[in-house]
Amino acid sequence: MLSKIKNIRPMEYNWLILVVSFILFSCVENNEDKFIIKRGELISVPVSNQFDVDQGRFTYYHGDKKGEEYLIYYNKNNNVVSEVSLSEKKERKLFKLAKSGKDNVGDANIIQKLGKDSFLVNSPLTYNLSWVDGEGHPVKNVVLLKGSMSDETCTVWFNEHTNFTNVDNLIYMAAAPDKNPDSSSFFMNSNTLFSLDIKSDSFQYFMPFPKDIQGYLWGLTCARPSVCLSLDDKSLLVSYGMKESLVSYDLSSKEVGDVNIKNGSAYKVEKCDPSLVNKGLSFYDMTTPYLYTGLLRDPFRHVYYRVVEHGLDKELVKKTKYKYWTYKTISILVYNENFEQIAEKKLEDRKYVSHKFFVGERGFYVQQFHPDDPNVSEDELKFQCFELMKRS
């Protein structure tokens, strides 16, 4: 090899130096582009009357100044809505929702701040969206019914997984079929996005399930997509539980397209075994190896986070019954603005709630809670921050 190098002519030697330099430079650049997810701060906020983690629900919002971060915390057990300051680690009661009479807002599921002293209440079981003021009194109500291309119905869906998106007085949300989830025609006929004009109260359901997942028996949990606004504010991005790629909806052209993840981890979602139909599709939702259950944009670091739920052993599902979701492990995937996967982290088993998370100034927060933890407290909210950092 040495003799070959000695015999290289000057011009060829210069080219060799350029090629080697380019390779080394590329390696350095690629290394600098590698990211890791590190454990950061743990936030603990005392809250009142939290009886059960499933009955304590929250949505995140940011104030006008840096450090003004809040959760709108809704305790479904007593219908109390509070504002939780993450910086002050304090809870402030705002109002109580009425369950009857003229101020009734239906069977509320979750609440998100719409504007100053204005909140949007989602009541999917009664097909209602309600605006309430700073004292919890309804200002107006929109009744939502048929949302498919046939005579079937859909339910709008926003929660800790996916907040609503407000663009030019149009509110966009995910929609999910809510009847006959054991029918494959359901996934061929139902639309999966919802928009509401907050000036006229007119609304529409649109965009059916992608062709590659129509006709299969997926189950209700799989049917609930997660939606966020793209980082360039030009389109909606939709993540389906059973689909590795994302779906984009251009807000201007109304065109729909697939968004493939580059260098992404290969979490393959298995199609439902027809034999599970008689056992109930929710059983499949619990035990399928992987599900993509959350998609959030991060405007602070200009990335997207996607959550993958790992499956459970069937016997554990039988034992834990409807509490199965507190036992599911999740992985956090991070994509840049070009939809290249730049980081991944699998969280510890039996420590975090699989579907309660939000993005804040410091990073990606997951609620820390597990019913088997002897030190768990039902009177405080705990959130573990995971920070995205460049690899040193």
Stockholm file with secondary structure:
# STOCKHOLM 1.0

chainA/1-392         MLSKIKNIRPMEYNWLILVVSFILFSCVENNEDKFIIKRGELISVPVSNQFDVDQGRFTYYHGDKKGEEYLIYYNKNNNVVSEVSLSEKKERKLFKLAKSGKDNVGDANIIQKLGKDSFLVNSPLTYNLSWVDGEGHPVKNVVLLKGSMSDETCTVWFNEHTNFTNVDNLIYMAAAPDKNPDSSSFFMNSNTLFSLDIKSDSFQYFMPFPKDIQGYLWGLTCARPSVCLSLDDKSLLVSYGMKESLVSYDLSSKEVGDVNIKNGSAYKVEKCDPSLVNKGLSFYDMTTPYLYTGLLRDPFRHVYYRVVEHGLDKELVKKTKYKYWTYKTISILVYNENFEQIAEKKLEDRKYVSHKFFVGERGFYVQQFHPDDPNVSEDELKFQCFELMKRS
#=GR chainA/1-392 SS CHHHHHTCCHHHHHHHHHHHHHHHHHHHHHHHTCEEEEEEEEEEEECSCCCCGGGEEEEEEECSSTTCEEEEEEETTTTEEEEEETTTTEEEEEEECBSSSTTBCCSCCEEEEEETTEEEEEEGGGTEEEEEETTSCEEEEEECCBCBSSSCBEEEECSSSCCCEEETTEEEEEEEECSCTTCHHHHHHBEEEEEEETTTCCEEEEEECCGGGTTSCCCHHHHCCEEEECTTSSEEEEECTTCSSEEEEETTTCCEEEECCBTCCCCCCCCCCGGGGGGCHHHHHHHSSEEEEEEEEETTTTEEEEEEEECCCHHHHHHHGGGGGGGCCEEEEEECTTCBEEEEEECCTTSEEEEEEEECSSSEEEEECCTTCTTCCTTEEEEEEEEEEECC
#=GC SS_cons         CHHHHHTCCHHHHHHHHHHHHHHHHHHHHHHHTCEEEEEEEEEEEECSCCCCGGGEEEEEEECSSTTCEEEEEEETTTTEEEEEETTTTEEEEEEECBSSSTTBCCSCCEEEEEETTEEEEEEGGGTEEEEEETTSCEEEEEECCBCBSSSCBEEEECSSSCCCEEETTEEEEEEEECSCTTCHHHHHHBEEEEEEETTTCCEEEEEECCGGGTTSCCCHHHHCCEEEECTTSSEEEEECTTCSSEEEEETTTCCEEEECCBTCCCCCCCCCCGGGGGGCHHHHHHHSSEEEEEEEEETTTTEEEEEEEECCCHHHHHHHGGGGGGGCCEEEEEECTTCBEEEEEECCTTSEEEEEEEECSSSEEEEECCTTCTTCCTTEEEEEEEEEEECC
//
